[in-house]
């Protein structure tokens, strides 16, 4: 890893964008062991930043089932075939 690509904390939207860009580059290439480590650390930093700045509530369980059923073009009664009554 070069000095310009050194890993640092994500403090701003600009830092976040730069980290995402670097993650994208690393994911699209064959990596060395050092680059694998860099990707692992960057992914962790990005996850922490996203958890702090873009929190997501857990979905309502019924809505989650409806959404997933919709993705598979299931009718409202089809999940009963899987889960039972």
Secondary structure as the mmCIF struct_conf table of DSSP 4:
data_model
#
loop_
_struct_conf.conf_type_id
_struct_conf.id
_struct_conf.beg_label_comp_id
_struct_conf.beg_label_asym_id
_struct_conf.beg_label_seq_id
_struct_conf.end_label_comp_id
_struct_conf.end_label_asym_id
_struct_conf.end_label_seq_id
HELX_RH_3T_P HELX_RH_3T_P1 UNK A 3 UNK A 5
BEND BEND1 UNK A 12 UNK A 12
HELX_RH_AL_P HELX_RH_AL_P1 UNK A 13 UNK A 27
TURN_TY1_P TURN_TY1_P1 UNK A 28 UNK A 28
BEND BEND2 UNK A 29 UNK A 29
HELX_RH_AL_P HELX_RH_AL_P2 UNK A 33 UNK A 53
BEND BEND3 UNK A 54 UNK A 54
HELX_LH_PP_P HELX_LH_PP_P1 UNK A 57 UNK A 60
HELX_RH_AL_P HELX_RH_AL_P3 UNK A 61 UNK A 71
TURN_TY1_P TURN_TY1_P2 UNK A 72 UNK A 73
TURN_TY1_P TURN_TY1_P3 UNK A 76 UNK A 77
HELX_RH_AL_P HELX_RH_AL_P4 UNK A 78 UNK A 83
#
